[in-house]
Amino acid sequence: MDLISWAEAIAAITGGCRRASPQRLPVGEALGAVPADVMTGRIASPAFNNAAMDGFAVRAEDTAGASRSSPVELPVVGEMKVGAYPEAAPPGSGAAFQVATGALMPPPLDAVVPLEKAERIERRGAAMLRFPKPAEAGRNLRVMGEEYPAGAAFDFTGTRLHAGHVALLSAAGISELRARKPPPLGLLTTGDEVRLPGDALAPGEITNVNAAWMAAWCAERRIPVAHAKHLGDDPRDLARAFQDARESGARILVSSGSASAGRRDVLRQALKELDARIVFHGVAMRPGKPALFAVLDNEVPVFGLPGNPLATAAGMRFLVWPAIRAIAAMEAEKPRRKPLAEACDLREGYTHFLLARRSAETGALTLVRPQRPGQAGALAAADCWLRLAGGRHEANTLADSYSP
């Protein structure tokens, strides 16, 4: 098995993944999609001058000179409700209006006295507002366009939209956009010895951890799964399963197990039956050294990952995820640089992907132990991955850390 470096593997993967065509999506269905264009809003934020709290709207100039010894009094002549123009005549000078949070504040009204601070009195049967000091112009007022104007540009190209983006674009009056959704995956697990979770195990049999984990990993990231199946160690069955996954709409095919070079490792035979082009088989990474990348029908990326749970997890995170990002036209991932909490010695000649926990106080990275490829416990204990080259790394060495 001729190993290539992890960096070379990423270059081959991103070069072998064709960018998806954008599609038109309603903003409400764009969660997790990647915008293809800069978008232009129609509505300013705020869309009009409005009250920032319940109280009384006034023109600050009408309270000029007010003091405790010589207060200014203004008649309360109307009420301004949310979604409606003032009930009274358009506001002029010399009057106050009761106002609700978010209600329109037409000129010349330019200040809001909070309800709890207002001195309201009755004089000759009329409601009056007393000012022992002047009101401050702009106080408790949301000014039209202070966040962004109508026609503002929103550039989220290369970024997966989250709920906050959806809220912002909706507020700006953008109802639809052109975007790329993450590609659907076909997930296959292999092995005659593998059983469903909960099944009784005979000596030598193991539980299918990878099928459940890969599906959960995709669900966490809102990555659709078009097809999922477990197969025995038969190359013809695996070849048919790849075809079935492709016909189900999968844009990336991933198999776990049978990726090494043993007699029962049937992945290469299955790919040969499909006339797939194998780009590489073997990456100088730990865990995950036997990882394979191929291209089917000159357009469909195929990943063959080792079957040990941590090797499958590292392969999904650091080989398959870059392919998903390339197809969806996402920006290159930028790891966080954090210090190691302790020294570690790693085998030379490999890129190492290790599960760790970040300190809430310092951000320092502590390796999860034990961390063996065939055991899944580290996946539950960790809150991040880190990437290190082989060799010795002293405590406080900065390492690249990634979300799970």
N, C-alpha and C positions, 0 to 999 in steps of 0.2 A: 504494500500500500504506500504510494508516494504522497507524502503529506505536503500540503501548501499552508502558508501562514493564514491566520484568521483574517488579517487585512486583505490578503489576496483573495480569500473566499468571499468576503463582502464585496470586493470589486467585481468578481465574477457574477455574483448573485444580482447585484444592482444593474450590471450591464446586461444580464439575461432576462430582466423583468421589464416588459413593455408597459409604459404608463397607460392607465385606463382612460377611456374617453369620459369627459364630464357629462353629466345628465342634469336636466332641470328638476329641481326639488322644491316643494313648498318649504318655507322656513321651519314650520312645525315638524317636518320629517327629516331635517338636516342634522340632527344630533349625531356626532361622530363622523360626519362627512368632512371633506377638505375642499374649501372653495377654490374654484379655478380662476376667478376674476376679482378685481377690486370692485366693491359694490358701492353704489351711490344712494344715500338716504333721501327720503322725500320730506321728512318731518323733522323740525328742530326739536331739541330737548333742553328745557321744556318747550312745548309747542306754543305756549303763551305765558304771559306773566300770571303767576298764581300764588295763592297764600301758602306759606310753609307750615301753618298751624291754625287751629281754631282761634278766633279772636275778633278784632274789629279793624277794618281797613280804613285808612285815612290818607290824606295828603299831608306829608310831614310839614310842608311849608305853613299849613293852617295852624300848627301848634307852636310856631316860632315865638320865643319870648316867654313861654310858659314857665312858671316857678311855683313853689309852695305858697308864697305870699300872694302871687297873682296868677292863679291857674287859668288855663284856657278850657272852655267847655264847647263841645261840638254836639249837635243833635244827632241821634241815631235815627236815620231816615229810611233804612231798608235792610234787606238781607241778600247776601250773595251765596247761592248754593252751587255745589259741584254740578257741572254739566249744564248750567243755565246762566243766561245774562242777568244782571241785577234786575230785581222786580221793579224797582223804582226807575225814575228817569236816569239816563246815563250820568254817572257820578260827576259832580262838579266840585267846586271848592266849598269849604265851610261845613262839611257833614261827615259823619262816620257811618259805616255799614257793617253789620254783623257778617262775618265771613267764615266759611268752613274750609278746612284744609284741602288744598287742591282746586279751590274755586277760582274762576277767572278774576283777575285784578285789572280792570281797564284803566287807562290813564284818566285823570292825573293821580289816581291812588298809587302810593308808592311805599307804604309801610303797613305792618300789621302789629297791633298791640295784642299780646297773648291774653286769652280769656281770663286766666288766673291773675293777671297783673292789671286788668282794666278796672278803673274806678267809675262804675256806672251809678248814676244818681237819677232821681226823678225831680223834675222841675216843672211846676204848673201842668202836671199830667203828661209830660213828655219825657222820654228817655234821653238822657244826656251822658256824654263821656267826658270825664274831667281829666285834664292833663296837668300834673304838678311839675312836669318838665317836658321839654320838646320831644316829639317822636323823632326817631332817626330814619332818614330816607334809606330805603333798601332793606330795612330790618324785617326779618322773617318773610322776605319776598323772594320767590324763585323767578329769576328773570329769563324771558324767552331767549333760547339759544345759548344759555351760559355753559351748558355741557358740550353741545355741538350745534352748528347751524343746519338749516335745511340745505340739502345738497352736499352734505359732508361725505367724504370718501372713507370706506372701511376696508382695510387691506388685511384679510386673514388668510391669504393664499399660503398654502403649505402648512396650515394649522388645522388640527381636528377641532371641530366646533363642539363646545360643551354648552351646558344649559345657560350660562351667562351670555355667551355669544348669541344664542337664540333669542334671549330677552332683549339684548341691545338691538339686533337687527329688526326685530318686530317693532320695537319702540320707534325706530327710525323710518318705519313705513315700508320696509322691504319685505315683500310677501313671498318671493321665490328667488332662487339663485342657481347658478351652474356650479356643480360640485362633483367630486369623486367620492364614492363610498368605498370603504375597505372591501377588498375582494373576498368572496365566499371561499371557504376552505373545505377540502375533502380530507377527513381524518381517518386513517386506518391504523389498527394495531394488529400485530402478528404474533404467532407462537402457539404451537400445539399444547404447550404446558400452561397456558394462561386461562384463568377462569373468571367468571363474573364475581364482583364483590358480593360477599355473603355466601357464596357456594362453599361447600365442604372441599378441602384440599387434600388430595392424596400426596404421598411423599414425592417431592420434586416439582409439584405444581405451585403456581403463584397466582396472586390476584391481579386483575387488570387495573392497575393504578393509573396507567397512562391515558386510557380512554376517558376516564372521569376527569382527570386533571386537565387534559387538553381541551375538553369541552368547556370546563369551568374557566380556564384561562381565556378562551375566546369570548365567553359570555361577559367576563369582567371588562373586556376591551370593546364590546359591541362589535365583534367580528363575526359575521354570519357563518354558520356551518351548513353546507349544502348536503353533505353526505358523511355518515360515520358508520364504521363497521369493523368487526374483529374477524381475523382469518387465521387459519392454520398455516403451517409451513409448506405451502404448495405454490410454486411460481405461477402456474396458470390461474389459480384462484386470485392471487394478488394482482396479476395483470388485468383480469376481468374487473376486479374491484376498482382499480385505477380508472378503467374505462367507465364503469358505472358512476363513479364520483364525477368524472368529467361531464358525462351526460346529464347529471343532476344539477349542473351549473357551477361546480367548483372551479375557481380560477387559479387556485394553488392546491397542489396535492401533497399531503404529508403522510408518511408511514413511520411507525415506531416499531423497531425490532427488525431482525434479519438484515442489518446493515453491515455487519462485519464480513469476514472472508471465510467463515466456517462452512462445513458441508450443508448445514441446515439454514444458512443465511441466503435466502432465495431472492433478495431484492434485485440484484443485478440480472438474474435470469428473467425476472418478470419485466424489467425495463427493456431487455433485449427483445423479448417477444413483441413489445410495443414499438420497437424501433426508436426508442427515446435516445437522445444524445446525452451521454454522461459528461458533465463539465468537470467535475472533480469527485474523487472518492478518497477522503482522508484529509483532516484538517489538524494542524498542530495546536489543538485546543484541549483543555481538560476541565470538566468531562466533555465527551462528545467526539473523540478522535475519529471514529469510523464514519462520521457524517458524510452523506452523499448528496450531490446536487445534480439534477438532470433537467433537460427540457424536452417536453413531449409535444409533438406536432408543431415544432418551431415556435411555440408561444406559451405553453403551460409549464410553469416551474414545478419541479417535483423534488421533494426533500425526503431523503431516507435517513432517519435519526436512530441512534442506538437505543435499545430497549430499556436500559436502566433508567429509573425515574429521573434522577438528577441529570443524566445525559440528555434525555428527551427534553427536560425543562430548559437546560442551557441551549440546546439546539433551537427550540421554539423561540426563546428570548433573543438569541444572538445570531441566528441565521434566518429563521422564518420571518421574524418581526421586521428586520431590514427589508426583506422582499415585499412585505405588506406596505411598508412606508414608501418604497419606490413605486409600486403600482398606483398608490393613492396620491402620489406627488407630494408627500409630506417633506418638510424640511429635515435636514440631517439631525439625528439625535445628538444632544449635547449632555454628556454625563456631568454629574456634580463631583467636584474634587474635594475629598474629605480625608482626614488623617486616619491611619491605622491605630487602633488602641493598643496593639501588641505586635511584636515582631513575628515574622513567619518565613519559612524556607519553602520554596516551590521549585519543582523540577525545571531545569533549564530547557530552553528550546520550545516552550509551549506558552500560549496565552491561557491564563487560568481564570475561570469564572467561578467565584465563590459566593456562597450565601452568607449574609451578615445581618447584623442589627446596628442601626444608628443610635447613638446616644441622644436622648432628648435634650440634654443640656449642652453638649459640645459638638454633636454631630459625628464624633469619632466612631469608627467602624470596628465592631467586634465580630470575629468569625463565629458562625454557628458550629457547634460540635455536639455529636459526631456529624460528619459530612461525607458519607460514602455513597457512591453512585447508585447502588442498588437499594438504598433506603430513602423513604419519602419524608421522614420526620423533619429534616432540615427545611423543607419547603414550607412547613407550617410555622416553624420557629423564626424564620427570617422575615425582615421587612425590606430588604434590598439585595441586589447583586453587586459585587465589585469585580473589577477587571485588573489583573496584575500580570506583568511579564514574569518569566521564570527567574529564580535566583533568591537571594535573601533580601527581605524588606524589613527595616527596623521600625520600631514604634514611631508614630508621627509622620511616617512616609505618606505622602498624598497618593490616594488611589482614586480611580474613576468609579463612581457608584451610580447605579441605575435603579429605577423603580422595578418591582417584581414583574 
